[in-house]
Amino acid sequence: MSHFKTRRQHGGGGGKVIVILCVLLLLAGAITFFILQHPKSKASATVKEFYLYEQSGDFKKSWQLFHTEMKNRFSDEQYSQLRSQLITQDIGSTSFTYTVGKVKTKKNWRSSVNGVIMKKVYVMKVTQNFHNQFGNFSLVQEVFVAKEDGEYKVVWDYQ
């Protein structure tokens, strides 16, 4: 038996530092991912809001979500009349459901309305599902969203 006291060595300190660093890196990555995805989420939410108004027949409110490029193409009264006519008279449906696809980003996109180049737009496929006397059918359209005056606005492509 030894009469010398020995100091206990703490061998787990290095492992704790590594775990803390890993947690911090994962947290930083998650925050960065969220910040980068946030505009896509807002663009998608704008499109969903637009089609909720369309579903309820409130075309004046959906028109308000248009980018200036679109508002220059249709007045709110003209759009409301034409859109209502399309759904109820031309398609012969009183309602529809819709799905919004995955959001993609495009840079330097040229609007076919007036040829304006938009630095960044978000594009997603919207599928509207209708039921009428002839059965079920779907309309599929790529919908673009651009930021204008700090708000996300809908633009359609005519090419």
Phi and psi in radians as a Rosetta constraint file:
Dihedral C 1 N 2 CA 2 C 2 CIRCULARHARMONIC -1.626 0.35
Dihedral N 2 CA 2 C 2 N 3 CIRCULARHARMONIC 2.521 0.35
Dihedral C 2 N 3 CA 3 C 3 CIRCULARHARMONIC -1.612 0.35
Dihedral N 3 CA 3 C 3 N 4 CIRCULARHARMONIC -0.003 0.35
Dihedral C 3 N 4 CA 4 C 4 CIRCULARHARMONIC -1.558 0.35
Dihedral N 4 CA 4 C 4 N 5 CIRCULARHARMONIC 2.358 0.35
Dihedral C 4 N 5 CA 5 C 5 CIRCULARHARMONIC -1.457 0.35
Dihedral N 5 CA 5 C 5 N 6 CIRCULARHARMONIC 2.384 0.35
Dihedral C 5 N 6 CA 6 C 6 CIRCULARHARMONIC -1.855 0.35
Dihedral N 6 CA 6 C 6 N 7 CIRCULARHARMONIC 2.572 0.35
Dihedral C 6 N 7 CA 7 C 7 CIRCULARHARMONIC -1.537 0.35
Dihedral N 7 CA 7 C 7 N 8 CIRCULARHARMONIC 2.413 0.35
Dihedral C 7 N 8 CA 8 C 8 CIRCULARHARMONIC -1.409 0.35
Dihedral N 8 CA 8 C 8 N 9 CIRCULARHARMONIC 2.322 0.35
Dihedral C 8 N 9 CA 9 C 9 CIRCULARHARMONIC -1.683 0.35
Dihedral N 9 CA 9 C 9 N 10 CIRCULARHARMONIC 2.378 0.35
Dihedral C 9 N 10 CA 10 C 10 CIRCULARHARMONIC -1.581 0.35
Dihedral N 10 CA 10 C 10 N 11 CIRCULARHARMONIC 1.872 0.35
Dihedral C 10 N 11 CA 11 C 11 CIRCULARHARMONIC -1.596 0.35
Dihedral N 11 CA 11 C 11 N 12 CIRCULARHARMONIC -0.183 0.35
Dihedral C 11 N 12 CA 12 C 12 CIRCULARHARMONIC -1.610 0.35
Dihedral N 12 CA 12 C 12 N 13 CIRCULARHARMONIC -0.038 0.35
Dihedral C 12 N 13 CA 13 C 13 CIRCULARHARMONIC -1.087 0.35
Dihedral N 13 CA 13 C 13 N 14 CIRCULARHARMONIC -0.714 0.35
Dihedral C 13 N 14 CA 14 C 14 CIRCULARHARMONIC -1.168 0.35
Dihedral N 14 CA 14 C 14 N 15 CIRCULARHARMONIC -0.623 0.35
Dihedral C 14 N 15 CA 15 C 15 CIRCULARHARMONIC -1.158 0.35
Dihedral N 15 CA 15 C 15 N 16 CIRCULARHARMONIC -0.664 0.35
Dihedral C 15 N 16 CA 16 C 16 CIRCULARHARMONIC -1.135 0.35
Dihedral N 16 CA 16 C 16 N 17 CIRCULARHARMONIC -0.706 0.35
Dihedral C 16 N 17 CA 17 C 17 CIRCULARHARMONIC -1.093 0.35
Dihedral N 17 CA 17 C 17 N 18 CIRCULARHARMONIC -0.742 0.35
Dihedral C 17 N 18 CA 18 C 18 CIRCULARHARMONIC -1.123 0.35
Dihedral N 18 CA 18 C 18 N 19 CIRCULARHARMONIC -0.746 0.35
Dihedral C 18 N 19 CA 19 C 19 CIRCULARHARMONIC -1.102 0.35
Dihedral N 19 CA 19 C 19 N 20 CIRCULARHARMONIC -0.771 0.35
Dihedral C 19 N 20 CA 20 C 20 CIRCULARHARMONIC -1.090 0.35
Dihedral N 20 CA 20 C 20 N 21 CIRCULARHARMONIC -0.760 0.35
Dihedral C 20 N 21 CA 21 C 21 CIRCULARHARMONIC -1.082 0.35
Dihedral N 21 CA 21 C 21 N 22 CIRCULARHARMONIC -0.731 0.35
Dihedral C 21 N 22 CA 22 C 22 CIRCULARHARMONIC -1.094 0.35
Dihedral N 22 CA 22 C 22 N 23 CIRCULARHARMONIC -0.763 0.35
Dihedral C 22 N 23 CA 23 C 23 CIRCULARHARMONIC -1.092 0.35
Dihedral N 23 CA 23 C 23 N 24 CIRCULARHARMONIC -0.753 0.35
Dihedral C 23 N 24 CA 24 C 24 CIRCULARHARMONIC -1.121 0.35
Dihedral N 24 CA 24 C 24 N 25 CIRCULARHARMONIC -0.712 0.35
Dihedral C 24 N 25 CA 25 C 25 CIRCULARHARMONIC -1.132 0.35
Dihedral N 25 CA 25 C 25 N 26 CIRCULARHARMONIC -0.726 0.35
Dihedral C 25 N 26 CA 26 C 26 CIRCULARHARMONIC -1.126 0.35
Dihedral N 26 CA 26 C 26 N 27 CIRCULARHARMONIC -0.719 0.35
Dihedral C 26 N 27 CA 27 C 27 CIRCULARHARMONIC -1.108 0.35
Dihedral N 27 CA 27 C 27 N 28 CIRCULARHARMONIC -0.791 0.35
Dihedral C 27 N 28 CA 28 C 28 CIRCULARHARMONIC -1.083 0.35
Dihedral N 28 CA 28 C 28 N 29 CIRCULARHARMONIC -0.709 0.35
Dihedral C 28 N 29 CA 29 C 29 CIRCULARHARMONIC -1.125 0.35
Dihedral N 29 CA 29 C 29 N 30 CIRCULARHARMONIC -0.725 0.35
Dihedral C 29 N 30 CA 30 C 30 CIRCULARHARMONIC -1.135 0.35
Dihedral N 30 CA 30 C 30 N 31 CIRCULARHARMONIC -0.736 0.35
Dihedral C 30 N 31 CA 31 C 31 CIRCULARHARMONIC -1.129 0.35
Dihedral N 31 CA 31 C 31 N 32 CIRCULARHARMONIC -0.770 0.35
Dihedral C 31 N 32 CA 32 C 32 CIRCULARHARMONIC -1.076 0.35
Dihedral N 32 CA 32 C 32 N 33 CIRCULARHARMONIC -0.768 0.35
Dihedral C 32 N 33 CA 33 C 33 CIRCULARHARMONIC -1.063 0.35
Dihedral N 33 CA 33 C 33 N 34 CIRCULARHARMONIC -0.764 0.35
Dihedral C 33 N 34 CA 34 C 34 CIRCULARHARMONIC -1.095 0.35
Dihedral N 34 CA 34 C 34 N 35 CIRCULARHARMONIC -0.774 0.35
Dihedral C 34 N 35 CA 35 C 35 CIRCULARHARMONIC -1.098 0.35
Dihedral N 35 CA 35 C 35 N 36 CIRCULARHARMONIC -0.720 0.35
Dihedral C 35 N 36 CA 36 C 36 CIRCULARHARMONIC -1.238 0.35
Dihedral N 36 CA 36 C 36 N 37 CIRCULARHARMONIC -0.545 0.35
Dihedral C 36 N 37 CA 37 C 37 CIRCULARHARMONIC -1.458 0.35
Dihedral N 37 CA 37 C 37 N 38 CIRCULARHARMONIC -0.352 0.35
Dihedral C 37 N 38 CA 38 C 38 CIRCULARHARMONIC -0.959 0.35
Dihedral N 38 CA 38 C 38 N 39 CIRCULARHARMONIC -0.812 0.35
Dihedral C 38 N 39 CA 39 C 39 CIRCULARHARMONIC -1.055 0.35
Dihedral N 39 CA 39 C 39 N 40 CIRCULARHARMONIC -0.640 0.35
Dihedral C 39 N 40 CA 40 C 40 CIRCULARHARMONIC -1.116 0.35
Dihedral N 40 CA 40 C 40 N 41 CIRCULARHARMONIC -0.697 0.35
Dihedral C 40 N 41 CA 41 C 41 CIRCULARHARMONIC -1.132 0.35
Dihedral N 41 CA 41 C 41 N 42 CIRCULARHARMONIC -0.716 0.35
Dihedral C 41 N 42 CA 42 C 42 CIRCULARHARMONIC -1.169 0.35
Dihedral N 42 CA 42 C 42 N 43 CIRCULARHARMONIC -0.687 0.35
Dihedral C 42 N 43 CA 43 C 43 CIRCULARHARMONIC -1.106 0.35
Dihedral N 43 CA 43 C 43 N 44 CIRCULARHARMONIC -0.782 0.35
Dihedral C 43 N 44 CA 44 C 44 CIRCULARHARMONIC -1.106 0.35
Dihedral N 44 CA 44 C 44 N 45 CIRCULARHARMONIC -0.716 0.35
Dihedral C 44 N 45 CA 45 C 45 CIRCULARHARMONIC -1.101 0.35
Dihedral N 45 CA 45 C 45 N 46 CIRCULARHARMONIC -0.632 0.35
Dihedral C 45 N 46 CA 46 C 46 CIRCULARHARMONIC -1.124 0.35
Dihedral N 46 CA 46 C 46 N 47 CIRCULARHARMONIC -0.765 0.35
Dihedral C 46 N 47 CA 47 C 47 CIRCULARHARMONIC -1.138 0.35
Dihedral N 47 CA 47 C 47 N 48 CIRCULARHARMONIC -0.740 0.35
Dihedral C 47 N 48 CA 48 C 48 CIRCULARHARMONIC -1.091 0.35
Dihedral N 48 CA 48 C 48 N 49 CIRCULARHARMONIC -0.723 0.35
Dihedral C 48 N 49 CA 49 C 49 CIRCULARHARMONIC -1.105 0.35
Dihedral N 49 CA 49 C 49 N 50 CIRCULARHARMONIC -0.747 0.35
Dihedral C 49 N 50 CA 50 C 50 CIRCULARHARMONIC -0.979 0.35
Dihedral N 50 CA 50 C 50 N 51 CIRCULARHARMONIC -0.864 0.35
Dihedral C 50 N 51 CA 51 C 51 CIRCULARHARMONIC -1.319 0.35
Dihedral N 51 CA 51 C 51 N 52 CIRCULARHARMONIC -0.398 0.35
Dihedral C 51 N 52 CA 52 C 52 CIRCULARHARMONIC -1.134 0.35
Dihedral N 52 CA 52 C 52 N 53 CIRCULARHARMONIC -0.745 0.35
Dihedral C 52 N 53 CA 53 C 53 CIRCULARHARMONIC -1.111 0.35
Dihedral N 53 CA 53 C 53 N 54 CIRCULARHARMONIC -0.728 0.35
Dihedral C 53 N 54 CA 54 C 54 CIRCULARHARMONIC -1.073 0.35
Dihedral N 54 CA 54 C 54 N 55 CIRCULARHARMONIC -0.749 0.35
Dihedral C 54 N 55 CA 55 C 55 CIRCULARHARMONIC -1.024 0.35
Dihedral N 55 CA 55 C 55 N 56 CIRCULARHARMONIC -0.715 0.35
Dihedral C 55 N 56 CA 56 C 56 CIRCULARHARMONIC -1.462 0.35
Dihedral N 56 CA 56 C 56 N 57 CIRCULARHARMONIC -0.032 0.35
Dihedral C 56 N 57 CA 57 C 57 CIRCULARHARMONIC 1.393 0.35
Dihedral N 57 CA 57 C 57 N 58 CIRCULARHARMONIC 0.241 0.35
Dihedral C 57 N 58 CA 58 C 58 CIRCULARHARMONIC -1.636 0.35
Dihedral N 58 CA 58 C 58 N 59 CIRCULARHARMONIC 1.267 0.35
Dihedral C 58 N 59 CA 59 C 59 CIRCULARHARMONIC -1.226 0.35
Dihedral N 59 CA 59 C 59 N 60 CIRCULARHARMONIC -0.422 0.35
Dihedral C 59 N 60 CA 60 C 60 CIRCULARHARMONIC -1.177 0.35
Dihedral N 60 CA 60 C 60 N 61 CIRCULARHARMONIC -0.651 0.35
Dihedral C 60 N 61 CA 61 C 61 CIRCULARHARMONIC -1.265 0.35
Dihedral N 61 CA 61 C 61 N 62 CIRCULARHARMONIC -0.670 0.35
Dihedral C 61 N 62 CA 62 C 62 CIRCULARHARMONIC -1.150 0.35
Dihedral N 62 CA 62 C 62 N 63 CIRCULARHARMONIC -0.665 0.35
Dihedral C 62 N 63 CA 63 C 63 CIRCULARHARMONIC -1.030 0.35
Dihedral N 63 CA 63 C 63 N 64 CIRCULARHARMONIC -0.619 0.35
Dihedral C 63 N 64 CA 64 C 64 CIRCULARHARMONIC -1.108 0.35
Dihedral N 64 CA 64 C 64 N 65 CIRCULARHARMONIC -0.377 0.35
Dihedral C 64 N 65 CA 65 C 65 CIRCULARHARMONIC -1.520 0.35
Dihedral N 65 CA 65 C 65 N 66 CIRCULARHARMONIC 0.033 0.35
Dihedral C 65 N 66 CA 66 C 66 CIRCULARHARMONIC -1.331 0.35
Dihedral N 66 CA 66 C 66 N 67 CIRCULARHARMONIC 2.576 0.35
Dihedral C 66 N 67 CA 67 C 67 CIRCULARHARMONIC -1.172 0.35
Dihedral N 67 CA 67 C 67 N 68 CIRCULARHARMONIC 2.727 0.35
Dihedral C 67 N 68 CA 68 C 68 CIRCULARHARMONIC -0.933 0.35
Dihedral N 68 CA 68 C 68 N 69 CIRCULARHARMONIC -0.613 0.35
Dihedral C 68 N 69 CA 69 C 69 CIRCULARHARMONIC -0.986 0.35
Dihedral N 69 CA 69 C 69 N 70 CIRCULARHARMONIC -0.686 0.35
Dihedral C 69 N 70 CA 70 C 70 CIRCULARHARMONIC -1.364 0.35
Dihedral N 70 CA 70 C 70 N 71 CIRCULARHARMONIC -0.675 0.35
Dihedral C 70 N 71 CA 71 C 71 CIRCULARHARMONIC -1.109 0.35
Dihedral N 71 CA 71 C 71 N 72 CIRCULARHARMONIC -0.511 0.35
Dihedral C 71 N 72 CA 72 C 72 CIRCULARHARMONIC -1.261 0.35
Dihedral N 72 CA 72 C 72 N 73 CIRCULARHARMONIC -0.378 0.35
Dihedral C 72 N 73 CA 73 C 73 CIRCULARHARMONIC -1.445 0.35
Dihedral N 73 CA 73 C 73 N 74 CIRCULARHARMONIC -0.669 0.35
Dihedral C 73 N 74 CA 74 C 74 CIRCULARHARMONIC -2.305 0.35
Dihedral N 74 CA 74 C 74 N 75 CIRCULARHARMONIC 2.420 0.35
Dihedral C 74 N 75 CA 75 C 75 CIRCULARHARMONIC -1.342 0.35
Dihedral N 75 CA 75 C 75 N 76 CIRCULARHARMONIC 2.851 0.35
Dihedral C 75 N 76 CA 76 C 76 CIRCULARHARMONIC -1.122 0.35
Dihedral N 76 CA 76 C 76 N 77 CIRCULARHARMONIC -0.635 0.35
Dihedral C 76 N 77 CA 77 C 77 CIRCULARHARMONIC -1.175 0.35
Dihedral N 77 CA 77 C 77 N 78 CIRCULARHARMONIC -0.777 0.35
Dihedral C 77 N 78 CA 78 C 78 CIRCULARHARMONIC -1.094 0.35
Dihedral N 78 CA 78 C 78 N 79 CIRCULARHARMONIC -0.787 0.35
Dihedral C 78 N 79 CA 79 C 79 CIRCULARHARMONIC -1.085 0.35
Dihedral N 79 CA 79 C 79 N 80 CIRCULARHARMONIC -0.811 0.35
Dihedral C 79 N 80 CA 80 C 80 CIRCULARHARMONIC -1.016 0.35
Dihedral N 80 CA 80 C 80 N 81 CIRCULARHARMONIC -0.770 0.35
Dihedral C 80 N 81 CA 81 C 81 CIRCULARHARMONIC -1.161 0.35
Dihedral N 81 CA 81 C 81 N 82 CIRCULARHARMONIC -0.839 0.35
Dihedral C 81 N 82 CA 82 C 82 CIRCULARHARMONIC -1.152 0.35
Dihedral N 82 CA 82 C 82 N 83 CIRCULARHARMONIC -0.702 0.35
Dihedral C 82 N 83 CA 83 C 83 CIRCULARHARMONIC -1.207 0.35
Dihedral N 83 CA 83 C 83 N 84 CIRCULARHARMONIC -0.741 0.35
Dihedral C 83 N 84 CA 84 C 84 CIRCULARHARMONIC -1.082 0.35
Dihedral N 84 CA 84 C 84 N 85 CIRCULARHARMONIC -0.764 0.35
Dihedral C 84 N 85 CA 85 C 85 CIRCULARHARMONIC -1.085 0.35
Dihedral N 85 CA 85 C 85 N 86 CIRCULARHARMONIC -0.731 0.35
Dihedral C 85 N 86 CA 86 C 86 CIRCULARHARMONIC -1.019 0.35
Dihedral N 86 CA 86 C 86 N 87 CIRCULARHARMONIC -0.860 0.35
Dihedral C 86 N 87 CA 87 C 87 CIRCULARHARMONIC -1.288 0.35
Dihedral N 87 CA 87 C 87 N 88 CIRCULARHARMONIC -0.843 0.35
Dihedral C 87 N 88 CA 88 C 88 CIRCULARHARMONIC -1.466 0.35
Dihedral N 88 CA 88 C 88 N 89 CIRCULARHARMONIC -0.737 0.35
Dihedral C 88 N 89 CA 89 C 89 CIRCULARHARMONIC -1.591 0.35
Dihedral N 89 CA 89 C 89 N 90 CIRCULARHARMONIC -0.884 0.35
Dihedral C 89 N 90 CA 90 C 90 CIRCULARHARMONIC -1.261 0.35
Dihedral N 90 CA 90 C 90 N 91 CIRCULARHARMONIC -0.812 0.35
Dihedral C 90 N 91 CA 91 C 91 CIRCULARHARMONIC -1.479 0.35
Dihedral N 91 CA 91 C 91 N 92 CIRCULARHARMONIC -0.510 0.35
Dihedral C 91 N 92 CA 92 C 92 CIRCULARHARMONIC 1.333 0.35
Dihedral N 92 CA 92 C 92 N 93 CIRCULARHARMONIC 0.598 0.35
Dihedral C 92 N 93 CA 93 C 93 CIRCULARHARMONIC -2.170 0.35
Dihedral N 93 CA 93 C 93 N 94 CIRCULARHARMONIC 2.656 0.35
Dihedral C 93 N 94 CA 94 C 94 CIRCULARHARMONIC -1.814 0.35
Dihedral N 94 CA 94 C 94 N 95 CIRCULARHARMONIC -0.171 0.35
Dihedral C 94 N 95 CA 95 C 95 CIRCULARHARMONIC -2.727 0.35
Dihedral N 95 CA 95 C 95 N 96 CIRCULARHARMONIC 2.959 0.35
Dihedral C 95 N 96 CA 96 C 96 CIRCULARHARMONIC -2.701 0.35
Dihedral N 96 CA 96 C 96 N 97 CIRCULARHARMONIC 2.814 0.35
Dihedral C 96 N 97 CA 97 C 97 CIRCULARHARMONIC -1.943 0.35
Dihedral N 97 CA 97 C 97 N 98 CIRCULARHARMONIC 2.912 0.35
Dihedral C 97 N 98 CA 98 C 98 CIRCULARHARMONIC -2.619 0.35
Dihedral N 98 CA 98 C 98 N 99 CIRCULARHARMONIC 2.746 0.35
Dihedral C 98 N 99 CA 99 C 99 CIRCULARHARMONIC -2.299 0.35
Dihedral N 99 CA 99 C 99 N 100 CIRCULARHARMONIC 2.560 0.35
Dihedral C 99 N 100 CA 100 C 100 CIRCULARHARMONIC -1.989 0.35
Dihedral N 100 CA 100 C 100 N 101 CIRCULARHARMONIC 2.175 0.35
Dihedral C 100 N 101 CA 101 C 101 CIRCULARHARMONIC -1.386 0.35
Dihedral N 101 CA 101 C 101 N 102 CIRCULARHARMONIC -3.020 0.35
Dihedral C 101 N 102 CA 102 C 102 CIRCULARHARMONIC -1.109 0.35
Dihedral N 102 CA 102 C 102 N 103 CIRCULARHARMONIC 2.463 0.35
Dihedral C 102 N 103 CA 103 C 103 CIRCULARHARMONIC -1.516 0.35
Dihedral N 103 CA 103 C 103 N 104 CIRCULARHARMONIC 2.269 0.35
Dihedral C 103 N 104 CA 104 C 104 CIRCULARHARMONIC -2.074 0.35
Dihedral N 104 CA 104 C 104 N 105 CIRCULARHARMONIC 2.766 0.35
Dihedral C 104 N 105 CA 105 C 105 CIRCULARHARMONIC -1.924 0.35
Dihedral N 105 CA 105 C 105 N 106 CIRCULARHARMONIC 2.385 0.35
Dihedral C 105 N 106 CA 106 C 106 CIRCULARHARMONIC -2.199 0.35
Dihedral N 106 CA 106 C 106 N 107 CIRCULARHARMONIC 2.438 0.35
Dihedral C 106 N 107 CA 107 C 107 CIRCULARHARMONIC -1.887 0.35
Dihedral N 107 CA 107 C 107 N 108 CIRCULARHARMONIC 2.582 0.35
Dihedral C 107 N 108 CA 108 C 108 CIRCULARHARMONIC 0.911 0.35
Dihedral N 108 CA 108 C 108 N 109 CIRCULARHARMONIC 0.886 0.35
Dihedral C 108 N 109 CA 109 C 109 CIRCULARHARMONIC -1.479 0.35
Dihedral N 109 CA 109 C 109 N 110 CIRCULARHARMONIC 2.367 0.35
Dihedral C 109 N 110 CA 110 C 110 CIRCULARHARMONIC -1.730 0.35
Dihedral N 110 CA 110 C 110 N 111 CIRCULARHARMONIC 2.113 0.35
Dihedral C 110 N 111 CA 111 C 111 CIRCULARHARMONIC -1.201 0.35
Dihedral N 111 CA 111 C 111 N 112 CIRCULARHARMONIC 2.327 0.35
Dihedral C 111 N 112 CA 112 C 112 CIRCULARHARMONIC -1.479 0.35
Dihedral N 112 CA 112 C 112 N 113 CIRCULARHARMONIC -0.067 0.35
Dihedral C 112 N 113 CA 113 C 113 CIRCULARHARMONIC -1.247 0.35
Dihedral N 113 CA 113 C 113 N 114 CIRCULARHARMONIC -0.994 0.35
Dihedral C 113 N 114 CA 114 C 114 CIRCULARHARMONIC -2.233 0.35
Dihedral N 114 CA 114 C 114 N 115 CIRCULARHARMONIC 0.133 0.35
Dihedral C 114 N 115 CA 115 C 115 CIRCULARHARMONIC 1.358 0.35
Dihedral N 115 CA 115 C 115 N 116 CIRCULARHARMONIC 0.233 0.35
Dihedral C 115 N 116 CA 116 C 116 CIRCULARHARMONIC -1.239 0.35
Dihedral N 116 CA 116 C 116 N 117 CIRCULARHARMONIC 2.357 0.35
Dihedral C 116 N 117 CA 117 C 117 CIRCULARHARMONIC -1.576 0.35
Dihedral N 117 CA 117 C 117 N 118 CIRCULARHARMONIC 2.200 0.35
Dihedral C 117 N 118 CA 118 C 118 CIRCULARHARMONIC -1.878 0.35
Dihedral N 118 CA 118 C 118 N 119 CIRCULARHARMONIC 2.211 0.35
Dihedral C 118 N 119 CA 119 C 119 CIRCULARHARMONIC -1.016 0.35
Dihedral N 119 CA 119 C 119 N 120 CIRCULARHARMONIC -0.732 0.35
Dihedral C 119 N 120 CA 120 C 120 CIRCULARHARMONIC -2.545 0.35
Dihedral N 120 CA 120 C 120 N 121 CIRCULARHARMONIC 2.246 0.35
Dihedral C 120 N 121 CA 121 C 121 CIRCULARHARMONIC -2.248 0.35
Dihedral N 121 CA 121 C 121 N 122 CIRCULARHARMONIC 2.768 0.35
Dihedral C 121 N 122 CA 122 C 122 CIRCULARHARMONIC -1.978 0.35
Dihedral N 122 CA 122 C 122 N 123 CIRCULARHARMONIC 2.306 0.35
Dihedral C 122 N 123 CA 123 C 123 CIRCULARHARMONIC -2.139 0.35
Dihedral N 123 CA 123 C 123 N 124 CIRCULARHARMONIC 2.436 0.35
Dihedral C 123 N 124 CA 124 C 124 CIRCULARHARMONIC -2.590 0.35
Dihedral N 124 CA 124 C 124 N 125 CIRCULARHARMONIC 2.643 0.35
Dihedral C 124 N 125 CA 125 C 125 CIRCULARHARMONIC -1.540 0.35
Dihedral N 125 CA 125 C 125 N 126 CIRCULARHARMONIC 2.269 0.35
Dihedral C 125 N 126 CA 126 C 126 CIRCULARHARMONIC -1.968 0.35
Dihedral N 126 CA 126 C 126 N 127 CIRCULARHARMONIC 2.253 0.35
Dihedral C 126 N 127 CA 127 C 127 CIRCULARHARMONIC -1.968 0.35
Dihedral N 127 CA 127 C 127 N 128 CIRCULARHARMONIC 2.093 0.35
Dihedral C 127 N 128 CA 128 C 128 CIRCULARHARMONIC -1.778 0.35
Dihedral N 128 CA 128 C 128 N 129 CIRCULARHARMONIC 2.232 0.35
Dihedral C 128 N 129 CA 129 C 129 CIRCULARHARMONIC -1.890 0.35
Dihedral N 129 CA 129 C 129 N 130 CIRCULARHARMONIC 2.120 0.35
Dihedral C 129 N 130 CA 130 C 130 CIRCULARHARMONIC -2.001 0.35
Dihedral N 130 CA 130 C 130 N 131 CIRCULARHARMONIC 2.683 0.35
Dihedral C 130 N 131 CA 131 C 131 CIRCULARHARMONIC -2.281 0.35
Dihedral N 131 CA 131 C 131 N 132 CIRCULARHARMONIC 2.229 0.35
Dihedral C 131 N 132 CA 132 C 132 CIRCULARHARMONIC -2.472 0.35
Dihedral N 132 CA 132 C 132 N 133 CIRCULARHARMONIC -2.945 0.35
Dihedral C 132 N 133 CA 133 C 133 CIRCULARHARMONIC -1.114 0.35
Dihedral N 133 CA 133 C 133 N 134 CIRCULARHARMONIC -0.273 0.35
Dihedral C 133 N 134 CA 134 C 134 CIRCULARHARMONIC -1.721 0.35
Dihedral N 134 CA 134 C 134 N 135 CIRCULARHARMONIC -0.006 0.35
Dihedral C 134 N 135 CA 135 C 135 CIRCULARHARMONIC 2.092 0.35
Dihedral N 135 CA 135 C 135 N 136 CIRCULARHARMONIC -2.778 0.35
Dihedral C 135 N 136 CA 136 C 136 CIRCULARHARMONIC -1.781 0.35
Dihedral N 136 CA 136 C 136 N 137 CIRCULARHARMONIC 2.470 0.35
Dihedral C 136 N 137 CA 137 C 137 CIRCULARHARMONIC -2.691 0.35
Dihedral N 137 CA 137 C 137 N 138 CIRCULARHARMONIC 2.879 0.35
Dihedral C 137 N 138 CA 138 C 138 CIRCULARHARMONIC -2.238 0.35
Dihedral N 138 CA 138 C 138 N 139 CIRCULARHARMONIC 2.524 0.35
Dihedral C 138 N 139 CA 139 C 139 CIRCULARHARMONIC -1.926 0.35
Dihedral N 139 CA 139 C 139 N 140 CIRCULARHARMONIC 2.264 0.35
Dihedral C 139 N 140 CA 140 C 140 CIRCULARHARMONIC -2.037 0.35
Dihedral N 140 CA 140 C 140 N 141 CIRCULARHARMONIC 2.288 0.35
Dihedral C 140 N 141 CA 141 C 141 CIRCULARHARMONIC -2.494 0.35
Dihedral N 141 CA 141 C 141 N 142 CIRCULARHARMONIC 2.384 0.35
Dihedral C 141 N 142 CA 142 C 142 CIRCULARHARMONIC -1.384 0.35
Dihedral N 142 CA 142 C 142 N 143 CIRCULARHARMONIC 2.238 0.35
Dihedral C 142 N 143 CA 143 C 143 CIRCULARHARMONIC -2.020 0.35
Dihedral N 143 CA 143 C 143 N 144 CIRCULARHARMONIC 2.349 0.35
Dihedral C 143 N 144 CA 144 C 144 CIRCULARHARMONIC -1.893 0.35
Dihedral N 144 CA 144 C 144 N 145 CIRCULARHARMONIC 2.545 0.35
Dihedral C 144 N 145 CA 145 C 145 CIRCULARHARMONIC -2.278 0.35
Dihedral N 145 CA 145 C 145 N 146 CIRCULARHARMONIC 2.270 0.35
Dihedral C 145 N 146 CA 146 C 146 CIRCULARHARMONIC -2.218 0.35
Dihedral N 146 CA 146 C 146 N 147 CIRCULARHARMONIC 2.623 0.35
Dihedral C 146 N 147 CA 147 C 147 CIRCULARHARMONIC -1.472 0.35
Dihedral N 147 CA 147 C 147 N 148 CIRCULARHARMONIC 2.233 0.35
Dihedral C 147 N 148 CA 148 C 148 CIRCULARHARMONIC -2.378 0.35
Dihedral N 148 CA 148 C 148 N 149 CIRCULARHARMONIC 2.118 0.35
Dihedral C 148 N 149 CA 149 C 149 CIRCULARHARMONIC 0.908 0.35
Dihedral N 149 CA 149 C 149 N 150 CIRCULARHARMONIC 0.701 0.35
Dihedral C 149 N 150 CA 150 C 150 CIRCULARHARMONIC 1.433 0.35
Dihedral N 150 CA 150 C 150 N 151 CIRCULARHARMONIC -0.024 0.35
Dihedral C 150 N 151 CA 151 C 151 CIRCULARHARMONIC -2.074 0.35
Dihedral N 151 CA 151 C 151 N 152 CIRCULARHARMONIC 2.654 0.35
Dihedral C 151 N 152 CA 152 C 152 CIRCULARHARMONIC -1.547 0.35
Dihedral N 152 CA 152 C 152 N 153 CIRCULARHARMONIC 2.250 0.35
Dihedral C 152 N 153 CA 153 C 153 CIRCULARHARMONIC -2.268 0.35
Dihedral N 153 CA 153 C 153 N 154 CIRCULARHARMONIC 2.596 0.35
Dihedral C 153 N 154 CA 154 C 154 CIRCULARHARMONIC -1.502 0.35
Dihedral N 154 CA 154 C 154 N 155 CIRCULARHARMONIC 2.396 0.35
Dihedral C 154 N 155 CA 155 C 155 CIRCULARHARMONIC -2.352 0.35
Dihedral N 155 CA 155 C 155 N 156 CIRCULARHARMONIC 2.397 0.35
Dihedral C 155 N 156 CA 156 C 156 CIRCULARHARMONIC -1.787 0.35
Dihedral N 156 CA 156 C 156 N 157 CIRCULARHARMONIC 2.690 0.35
Dihedral C 156 N 157 CA 157 C 157 CIRCULARHARMONIC -1.781 0.35
Dihedral N 157 CA 157 C 157 N 158 CIRCULARHARMONIC 2.383 0.35
Dihedral C 157 N 158 CA 158 C 158 CIRCULARHARMONIC -1.987 0.35
Dihedral N 158 CA 158 C 158 N 159 CIRCULARHARMONIC 0.170 0.35
